[in-house]
């Protein structure tokens, strides 16, 4: 039996979502830009999905633009604003713990003459609003701060950031890929100008996302070609994906409060169980201001990759704070940013719970993880040295 605890990486699509999508793959295959019946029906389905996404974040339907996912939305937001507002300045503010879709895009913009300030975070992974204020310059055109971190789950003070940006006349973008459908979001109350989201993080299909663009914000097209998405994003619409995203967002929004309560209960039981049963372990991220399903814990004296392999042998899917699987020996930039030394960052484990997880799943992890950690420590020279010097 497989236990899936890697929902921050991707989620299993819900049956309701797949059922909603299937007709648009098999029978309703028309191009929404055409005028015959099956095309018009597809256009209506796209409009319904756009309405669902808009309602989920209190936006207007004509402010929602469908993309191929969160990475495209992030790229479009940053490159589009940089291109559209470069006459006002070339300074951008972001954080040191953003997703690489933001960080690598910022690096690209730096190569094009833009200056980027990377705000530090505290031990919990949260920025200082005062440091943000101090970083603002006359030529600052964009602030991009993620809503909630994909690794450690910490939630940023988005409403405060949005208020500052609005008062200063600076465009504010948030990567909300991990937050939409899991946390309440109101783009009006929070003064958000652009927001990125992705379908496969909330039990929808992969390859579909959206970018919210507040009316009045200048944003040049990212993909040129046809007049789709009101002339801002060319390419024949991915109707099955869009329909799936709309249904996933609708379900997540309708069930959010109940699901948040359930996941927080599971999350906190898992955290408490691990920290009390395994010595030399610590929780990464804020203990309360965190995503409902996020558990990130570092274990001293061992490697995260080894934990993953042994958990996999027990049928448990998880992820590590180490980036070894991507071909890099460097630990997570997020864990380093919150002050963890390399050896502790390498020994981290991320368990992210979701819709399909149960109390029984938590029981299995709490039973299987302690002996795995103990086994790895018994093979660790670092642990042996610790015991000698104890």
Secondary structure, DSSP 8 states (H G I E B T S, - for coil): --EE-BTTT-----HHHHHHHHHHHHT----TTS-SHHHHHHHHHHHHHHHHHHHHHT--GGGEEEES-HHHHHHHHHHHHHHHHTTT--EEEEETT--HHHHHHHHHHHHTT-EEEEE---TTS---HHHHHHH--TTEEEEE--SB-TTT-BB--HHHHHHHHHHHT-EEEEE-TTTTTTS---TTTTT-SEEEEEGGGTTS-SS-EEEEE-TT-----SB-SS-TGGGTB-S---HHHHHHHHHHHHHHHHHHHHHHHHHHHHHHHHHHHHHHHSSSEEE-S-SSSB-TTEEEEEETTS-HHHHHHHHHHTTEE-EESB-GGGT--SB-HHHHHTT--HHHHHTEEEEE--TT--HHHHHHHHHHHHHHHHHHHHT-HHHHHHHHH-
